[in-house]
Amino acid sequence: MGKFQLGVQTKNVVKDANPEEGFTMLAQAGFSCADFSLNDYLKNGDIYQAEVNTFFDRSVTEFENYFAPHKRGAQAAGIKIQQMHMPYPVYVPAGSKELNDYLWNEVAPKSMALCAFLECPYIVIHGFKLARFLGSEEKEWEQTERFIHSIAPYAKDMGITICIENLYESVGGHLVEGPCCDAVKAVERIDRINDTYHAEVLGFCFDTGHANLVGLDMERFITGLGHRVKVLHIHDNDGVMDLHQIPFTFTKTRENRASTDWDGFVRGLKNIRYDRVLNFETAPVLSAFPEEMKQDALAFIAKVGEYFSGEIIGRM
């Protein structure tokens, strides 16, 4: 097995005015793949405030024309757009019917169409955070599954795999497990939906930062999911806030024991013989460093990816 391909978010690197310049920067830093930050065009904070911009009012053709330079720029730089993130949430519990209909009927299908246009095989969604509104995780999942069924036919026709992601929830100032934090349930749900469509329309995105926040056993969780893990969101935090920083940035003690169980993460990927992209969700890092250090910061993130690659391959 050769070393892994590395990916990172386009946010804070690829600019609409000159996409090729940003993709070239990624390639020069050591990345061959990109996580296209579609969610940056309709931000979650604005959605929750019902301050939705008009970006997704475009037709599919207009979308394709808008992002054609990004597609060409990525190809010219030798970058594969390997995954993208649908804007989230696609349902706001306290939102108006007009808002939620727009998210469901305009934002979601157009996101799928753009994913296909960019020849991107995976799109990550957030499950609905409704357990405390509806009274149970099972009822919460029923609503997420309704949404998945609304876009699954697009996924089958376009050859795209939708990926659900382990999330956290904030309750009374505390972070607790959110949607998709039970590997056994995720396996049953993914397999059942894929059997329904006779296609791999659903997979899993494992997020290291979210797992650290709620104390998931990374090795056990990844191992339980097995081949259903299609994409990764690799990033670090202090166990208190979702900071999206470079791995190994935070420690729990003065003896420098890492806040995140990176050894468990590596063992989990080794156990399932993961052979896909090591993708970093670390866009905030690039706004923390001075602009003059952006290339260096990207290169360092890629070096961390090379380290993980060596560790996973070395243990197989």
N, C-alpha and C positions, 0 to 999 in steps of 0.2 A: 504494500500500500504506500503510495506517494504521500507527500505532505499535503495538508488541507489547503483548499482555497480560503482566502480571507475576505470578509465583507465588512462594511461599515455604513452608517447612515449618510445620506446625501445632505441632510440638513446642516447648515452652517458651512457647507463646502461648495455645493453645486448651486449656482445662481442662474435665474431665468435669463438674465441678460447675455450670459456667455456660458452655457452648460458645459461645453467641451473643456473649458479651462478648469472647472472643478473636477470633472471626471479624470482629466489628465493628472491633476494633483493627487487624486486617490491612487492612480496607477503608479505614480512616482514614489508614493509612500509605501507601496508593497501590497496593495489590494488588487484583487482581480474581479471582485463582485461588489455590488452596492445594494443597500436597503433603501429603496426610494421612499422619501418622506412625504407621501401624499397628504398625510395628516397635518402637515405644516401649512397647507393651503386653506384648511378650515379647522381652527384650533379648538381643542376640547373646552378650554375655559370660556371661549365665546359661545360654544354650543350650549353649555350649561346656563349661560346668561341670556340665551335666546337672541344673541347678537350674531346671526348668521349672515355672512357676506354673500355676494352674488356669484362667487367663483363657479359653483356647480350649476348655475343657471345655463351654462353653455350646453350646446348639443354635443353628442358624441363626436361628430365630425369636427366641431370647433375645438374640443378637447384634444383630438388627435393632432390638429394643426398647431395648437399651443405647445404640445409636448414633443412634436417632431424634432426640434433641435436637440432636446434632451436625448432622444433615442439615437440620433446621429452622433451626438457628442460622446455618448457612452461607447458606441461601436468604434468610433475613431480612436478612443483611448484604450480600447481593448477591455472594457469593463462590462460584465454581465449584470444586468439588473435582476438580481436573484430573488428578492422578496420586496414587498411594499406593505405599508400600513394603511388600512382604510381609516378615514377620519372616525373619531369616536367621541362620545357615545353615539350610537345610531338610534337610541331611545332614551329620552329624558323623563323620568317618572313624574316630575311635576310640570313637564312641558306641555304646551298646547298640542291639540290634535294636528294643527297645521304644521307645527315644527316637526313632530315625529313622523308625519306622513312624508314631509320633504326629505328627511334623513333616510327613511326607508325606501322611498320610491324614486328619488332623484340621486342622492349622494351614493347610495350603495350600488345600484346597477351601473352607474357611470364609473365608479371606482373599478368595478369588474371589467368594464369595457376598456378602460385605460390600462389595466393590468395586462389584458390580452394584447393591446396595441404595443406595449413595451416588451412583449414576449417574456413576461415575468411569470414564473411557474407557481409562486406562492403569494397569497395575500393574507395578512394577519388581521383578525378582528378582535374586539373586546366583547366578552359575554356581558349580558345585562346585569347590573348590580341591583337586584330587586328582592333579595331574600328577606330583608327586613320590611319591605313593603307588602310582600305577598305571604310571608309567614314561614317559608321553607326554601331550602336550596333546590328541592325538586320542582317546585312551582316556578322558581327563578329560571331553572334550566328550560322548562317548557317554553318560556317566552324567547329565550335565546335560540332554541331549536326551531321555533316558528320562523325566526329571522333567517337562520341558516337555510331552511327549506325554500325561502323566497329567493335566495341567490344560488343555491346548489345547482339548479338547471343551467345557469350561466357557466358555473364552474365546470360542469361536465362537458358542455358544448365547447368551451374555450380551452380545456385541458389545464385548468387552474386548480390548485388545492387550497381551500380555505383553511386557515390555521387558527384554532382557539388558543388562548394564552392564559397561563396562571396569573391571577390578579390578586390584589389586596383591597381591603375596604377599610375606611376610617369610621370608627364608632366611638363616640365620646372622647375623642382625642387619642384613641388607641388604634393601632393598625392590626387588623385581624385578617384571616383568610377570606378572600373574595371568590369570585367564580373560578371554576376549573382548577381547584387546589386538591382534588381527590383523584389520584391516578387511576384507581379501579373504576370509578364512574366514567372518567374520560375515555378509557379503553372501550368500555361497553358502548358508549354513545358514539364514538368515532366508528367503530366496527359496524354498528347497526345502521348508521346513516350511509356508510359506504356500501353496505350490502343492498340497501334500498335502491341506490342509484347505479349499482353495478359498476362503480368507478371510485377512484380515490379522490372524492370531492372534499374530504375533511381530514385534517391532520392536526398536529400540535406544535405550538411555538413555546419552547421552554425559556423562561425569563429568569436569569440568575438573581437579578436585583430584587424582584418581587419575591422569589423564593427565600432570599435571605431575610427580608423584612418580616415574614410570617413564620420563619423557622422550619421550612420544609427540609426533610432529609433528601438532599439532592441526589445522592447515589440511588437510594431506594425509589425515589419518584421517577427519575429518568429510566432506571432499569425496568420499572413497572410499565412504563409507556412503550418501551421497545421501539420497533420500527416506525411507530406513529409520530415520533419526534422528527419533524421535517426541517424546521428552522430554529435558530437560536437568537436570543437577545442577551448578549453577554455584557454585563456592566456591574459596578460595585457600589456599595453604600455603607453607611455606618450602622445599619440595623435599625435606624430610627426614621430616616427620611429617604424617599426615592430619588437619589441624587444623580444616578446615571454617570458614574465616574469610572476611571480606568481601574481594572482589576489590580488587587494588592494595594490599593490606595489607603484602605482603612484597617486599623488594628484594634483589638479588644483590650490589649494589655500593654504595659511598657516593655514586655518581652517580645512585642511585635508579632503576636499570633493574629493572623488575618481575620477580619470580621466575617468574611465569606468563606465557606468551606470549598475552596477551589480543588482540593484533593478529591473530595466527594464528587464534585462536578466532573472531573477528569475520569474517575473510576466509573461513573454512570455512563459516560459516552463510550468508554472502552467496553463496558459490559454489553451494550447494545450494538457494538461494532459500527458506531456512527461514522458515516463517510461523506457527510455533506459539508456545507460551508460553515466555518467558524465566523459568525457575524456579531459585530459589536454595536450596541445601541448606546453610544457615548457622545452624542452630539453636544450636550451641555459643556463637555470638556473644552470644546473648541471656542466657546465664548468666554471661558474662564482664562485661557492663555491669551497673551497679546497676539494680535493679528500676525505679527512678524514671526511668531513661533508656531503657527498653525501647521505648517509642513512638518516640523519637528515633532509636534504632538501626534499627528497622524502616523508618522513613521514609528513612534514609540508604541502606539496602540497596535500597529502591525507586528512589532517585535514581540509583544505579549501574545499575539495570535500564533506567531511562530513557536513560542515557548509551549503553549498549549498543544499545538500540533505535534511537537516532538514528544511531549509527555504521553499523549494519547497513543501515538503510534508505537512508542517505546514500550508501552505496557500491554500491547496486544500480542 
